[in-house]
Amino acid sequence: ERRLYESLSNMATATAHALAETNYLLALEELSSLKAVVDDFFDQVMVFVDDAEIQLNRLALLSETEGLFLLIADLSRLQD
């Protein structure tokens, strides 16, 4: 959980710089480096726990992750 938070913090800066230069390829490459961290998060962290505060924090973390990707494109709109 902390690893994802730290990675997002670093990635937000790098992605913002790439987008400011309209370098979308670099921005996507930066974001793709989050794959292992996101995979680990889902493998090792239970999001929906009994503690509402922890659950909300984890959901906010996932929302922040999604937000970074949405700066570039809504990938859910891609069709097969």
N, C-alpha and C positions, 0 to 999 in steps of 0.2 A: 504494500500500500504506500509506504513512504517512498519506495523506489520509483513508483509510478508518478507520485507527486513531484519528486525532484526532477525526474526526466521531463515531465510536462513543463515545469518552470524553465528549464534550460531550452527546451524545444520551442516554447512560445517566442523567446527572443530570436532564436535562429530562424524560425519560420517568418516572423515579422520582418526581419531584414531581407530575406529572400523575396517576400511578397512586395516589399517596398521597391525592390529592383525589378519587379514583375518577372522574376525568375521562378516560374511555377514548377519547372522540373526540379530545381534545387529544393524548393519547399516540399514537394512530394517525396523526394529522396530523404530529406530530414525527417519527415513524418513516418516514413517507412521504417526508420531505425527504431521506432517505438514498438514494433511488432513483438519482440521477445519480452519486453517489459509488460506489455498488455497481456500477452499469453500467460506469463507468470502470475499476473494479478488474478486472472480468471481461474487459474489452476490452484492457487493457494489462498485466495481470499473469498470468504463468504460475504456477499453484499447484503443479503436480506437476513440480518441478525435480529435478535430480540431487542437490543439496545437501539432505540429510535435515533438517537444522536449519531451513533456510529454509522447506522444505515444511511442517514441523510448525508453524512460526510462522504461516504463511499459513492453514493449516487451523484453527488456534486462533482466528485473526481471524474466519474465516467462522463458526465455532462461536459466538463471542461475538455476532456479528451475529444469528444465528438465535436465540440466547438472549434477546436484547432483544425480538424479536417474540413469542417464546413466553411472555413475561411477560403478554401481553395475550390471545393465543389461538393455538391450533395451527391455522394457516391451511391446513395440508395436509388437515385433516379436513373442509373445506368441499367440498360436492358440487356438480356442475354443475347 
